[in-house]
Amino acid sequence: MTYKHMDEAWSGAAKALRQWLGENRVVARAVLAGDLFGRIRVVLWCATEEAESVKSGLADVLSKAAGPWWSGDVWIAQEAQEDPLHRLAWEEGMPDEEIPERLRLLERHRNRGAWFVDLGEPLWAPRGIEAEGGPPVVVFYSFKGGLGRSTALASFAIQRARLSERVVIVDFDLDAPGVGFLLAADDQGRTASWGTVDYLLERESPSPLSDYYHPCRRSTVVGPGELLVFPAGHLDGQYAGKLARVDLEPAQEADAPNAIKLLLCAIRDQLAPHWILLDARTGLSEPAGALLSGLAHLHLLFGTPSEQSWQGLRVVIDRLGARRVARGLPQSDCILVQAMVPADTETAKQARESFATRAADEFSERYFAESTMDEDRLWDTSDLDTEDAPHVPVPLSYDLKLAHFRDVAEVADLLAEGPEYRRLADRIAARFEETTHE
């Protein structure tokens, strides 16, 4: 027998179950589930008198389709006396693309659970959209490092601070902290002694919030406003041990306290900022999965034309777009940023055109809903020609000055006044109809 890899067994089982359901109308609906080890089992909703014949027939079909990955388990669920575990399997499953009303697909995972569930909608409406709302929460994310993500975050923060606003920055790049040092308290690079990692560990009984952040009030950088920066933590001999204890897995109970939600609410209530900016870890990390799970109002996605970059961006675009639409939710809003655009004029033009074309294709497939759907809640295909749609890239050119500097004060004016960074800031602010100063 030809060996089946786990993903081959999963796709084969899904295909076989779709066909089988089409031939067996006595089964109302089904869940195809993969456990922590990749072993496949099925939950079926059908009448009791049909159960044994149904189970036997389907077991043969899936044994052939999934090979050694088939567990042999077919569980029968009853609509009238439904087991809570069966109901939960249906609720947590992803609707199948071909027969969503009858089939859902559910995979269990050991970690990175936030990449597969929605932790909820933003905790409050953003100010500017609703007068009584709170500060917009904006995530800065790149699949690969070295694309200027933290620098762009610093640019937006500085621009808003120079408009006399208070901006809170939280470093969630826990494995490779950066923005806390970039926006240090002073020119000596001092930061708070504790930070994001410490808060995540101490959330049940945290110290005063002021222990976890430092103000960057350097007038040559921020002007009349304020930057309050939560570094990832103090990189001493204890940091790795603390990081190893951080658990960002979604809780099984819907009402269980969530550390990131607690931190965001504490920042809103105690610091009253105009903006909350979150610097995400790269790749498919646990912090990134949590920050891209529906809690933020806006997500900035940084990429380049390389195939490696697009492979990662596709996962995230699908996560923010098509997967949410399949669950009956609106897409999570985002802005695409083309990073590291070449300085040469002709090469830059070609790079921008190529990237924009690829972006339109990827977003059409993985983000936009059909134009016949709810246009008030969703970005749909009729928005492809809209200038501020999520797929329309904001280009940021490679600048040698930003690649080599010792102190952010050396480049603060460039970050605040550079035309491309100003355009990016305008795109962000426009999403919230320009936040009202308090």
Stockholm file with secondary structure:
# STOCKHOLM 1.0

chainA/1-438         MTYKHMDEAWSGAAKALRQWLGENRVVARAVLAGDLFGRIRVVLWCATEEAESVKSGLADVLSKAAGPWWSGDVWIAQEAQEDPLHRLAWEEGMPDEEIPERLRLLERHRNRGAWFVDLGEPLWAPRGIEAEGGPPVVVFYSFKGGLGRSTALASFAIQRARLSERVVIVDFDLDAPGVGFLLAADDQGRTASWGTVDYLLERESPSPLSDYYHPCRRSTVVGPGELLVFPAGHLDGQYAGKLARVDLEPAQEADAPNAIKLLLCAIRDQLAPHWILLDARTGLSEPAGALLSGLAHLHLLFGTPSEQSWQGLRVVIDRLGARRVARGLPQSDCILVQAMVPADTETAKQARESFATRAADEFSERYFAESTMDEDRLWDTSDLDTEDAPHVPVPLSYDLKLAHFRDVAEVADLLAEGPEYRRLADRIAARFEETTHE
#=GR chainA/1-438 SS CCCCCHHHHHHHHHHHHHHHHHHCTTEEEEEEEECTTSCEEEEEEECGGGHHHHHHHHHHHHHHHHGGGEEEEEEEECSTTCCHHHHHHHHHSEECSSCTTTEEEEECCSSCGGGTSCCCSCSSCBBTTBTTCBCCEEEEEESSSSSSHHHHHHHHHHHHHTTTCEEEEEEECTTSCCHHHHTCSSTTCCCCSSCHHHHHHHTTSCCCGGGGCEEECCHHHHTTSEEEEECSCCCSTTHHHHHTTCCCCCCSSTTSCCHHHHHHHHHHHHHCCSEEEEEECSTTCHHHHHHTSSCCSEEEEEECSSHHHHHHHHHHHHHHTHHHHHTTCCCCCEEEEEEEECSSHHHHHHHHHHHHHHHHHHHHHHTCBCTTSCTTTSCBGGGTTCTTSTTSCEEEECCHHHHSCSSGGGTHHHHHHCHHHHHHHHHHHHTTTSCCCC
#=GC SS_cons         CCCCCHHHHHHHHHHHHHHHHHHCTTEEEEEEEECTTSCEEEEEEECGGGHHHHHHHHHHHHHHHHGGGEEEEEEEECSTTCCHHHHHHHHHSEECSSCTTTEEEEECCSSCGGGTSCCCSCSSCBBTTBTTCBCCEEEEEESSSSSSHHHHHHHHHHHHHTTTCEEEEEEECTTSCCHHHHTCSSTTCCCCSSCHHHHHHHTTSCCCGGGGCEEECCHHHHTTSEEEEECSCCCSTTHHHHHTTCCCCCCSSTTSCCHHHHHHHHHHHHHCCSEEEEEECSTTCHHHHHHTSSCCSEEEEEECSSHHHHHHHHHHHHHHTHHHHHTTCCCCCEEEEEEEECSSHHHHHHHHHHHHHHHHHHHHHHTCBCTTSCTTTSCBGGGTTCTTSTTSCEEEECCHHHHSCSSGGGTHHHHHHCHHHHHHHHHHHHTTTSCCCC
//
